Amino acid sequence: MGIKQEFGRKIKRMRINRGLTQEELAEAVDLSQRAMSGIETGENFVSAETIDKLVKALDTSMEELFATDHLKVGDELRKEIDDKLDVLTDDPSKLVIVYNVVKSLLKE
């Protein structure tokens, strides 16, 4: 998958996670819905100006917008999770939250 497609999928995931329709996001960044659709499908890419508007409209940061952590797999991802859990050992309330999330993922 190319950068345009991956970026578009990321924008779509973030939009959906924030409860926005494609039309609402397009309006917030001064694009047509058709242009936004093209970005989300990877047919089109965005200008630097549109990236700034996306950051604001999606209430995110440049770092999160361009993060590729979700592409990690296997042992690399497991190590990163373990490292983050090590930091949480000082906060029992956060450990309980992590435990409950993991437990809910294991339910069928």
Residue pairs with C-beta under 8 A, 6 or more apart in sequence:
1 9
1 42
2 42
3 45
4 42
4 43
4 44
4 45
5 41
5 42
6 42
7 39
7 42
7 45
7 46
8 39
8 40
8 41
8 42
9 40
9 42
10 65
11 25
11 39
11 40
11 54
11 58
12 40
14 58
14 60
14 65
15 21
15 22
15 25
15 40
15 58
18 58
18 59
20 28
20 57
20 58
22 33
22 36
22 37
22 40
23 33
23 36
25 36
25 54
25 57
25 58
26 32
26 33
26 35
26 36
28 53
28 56
28 57
29 36
29 50
29 53
29 54
29 57
30 53
31 39
31 50
35 44
38 44
39 45
39 46
46 54
51 62
51 65
54 60
54 65
55 61
55 62
55 65
58 65
69 80
72 80
85 95
85 98
88 94
88 95
88 98
89 95
